[in-house]
């Protein structure tokens, strides 16, 4: 987050639509894949230049075009794409700024949708977020990803094999499929997160350690990131379901309602996880406090038992000349007996009081 704020500060004083990539460059090469299809035909190719995408803007084409771009750091390429498809400069700027809040903007000729794709990092188990942008036109969809992570491979396979109704429907249904793939991936994230929470709960009850606290903190950060990514998505999908974009046909809105229901389910689960993680932190602090109290209790009992014994030992350790007990033959055993009796009586008293 600090890196993003630092890079965004570099735009201070520049024009609002200045094309500067904000975020980490996650690929060196920009890959452009064009998929064109209708109910009877299918063609897929990798474009060598962005100009190869321009003919697919033609509203008179009977086919649907899906243009996927992996890599959003090249301002020259995205700038020419925006000019070729008539995208507003602020839309191109939003595509290059990866810290966008999930949102939808309708420009009549097209709709711009920004949302987050989430994955678990294999190194440290943290949730990483990457921005996915969609531009929905009357007969095309352009998707932008930070790097080549083929979360849409299932959709590509359905198009290739002509399974389902995707090749019989329009571009709005293709946009639904892309959104649905991202939201379905959220369920995988939530399932993995739930397993981590369950495992951590067992560890928290049996033997909490500083490592446990670090794991709880990591879970808390993950839930915060998930909340920032999922909560605004409810408004985005809700707007598409209500028909705020003229590019969404009435027959397709029912599918967006299904995504909206899934999003609400994910939000409910996420709120439950947040409460569980907050409760785990309280349990950890209480457990550490109870353990500290138990140690202090033992030390206090030992100090209380030895306090009168120390007093007796101190009295007879002064070695005054006229202490009559020093001359007794049985003085030493009697004092030891008295000290032992005092200690036993105090231990019995503490045990009876259940201290």
Secondary structure, DSSP 4 states (H G I P E B T S, - for coil): -HHHHHHHHTTTTS-TT----BS----SS-EEEEEEE-SS-EEEEEESSGGGGGGGG-TT-SSEEEEEEE----HHHHHHHHHHHT--HHHHHHHHBTTPPSEEEE-SS-EEEEEEEEEE-TTT--EEEEEEEEEE-SSEEEEEESS---TTHHHHHHHHHT-TTGGGS-HHHHHHHHHHHHHHHHHHHHHHHHHHHHHHHHHHHHH--HHHHHHHHHHHHHHHHHHHHHHHHHHHHHHHHTT-STTS-HHHHHHHHHHHHHHHHHHHHHHHHHHHHHHHHHHHHHHHHHHHHHHHHHHHHHHHHHHHHHHHHHHTTS--TT-GGGG-SSHHHHHHHHHHHHHHHHHHHHHHTT-
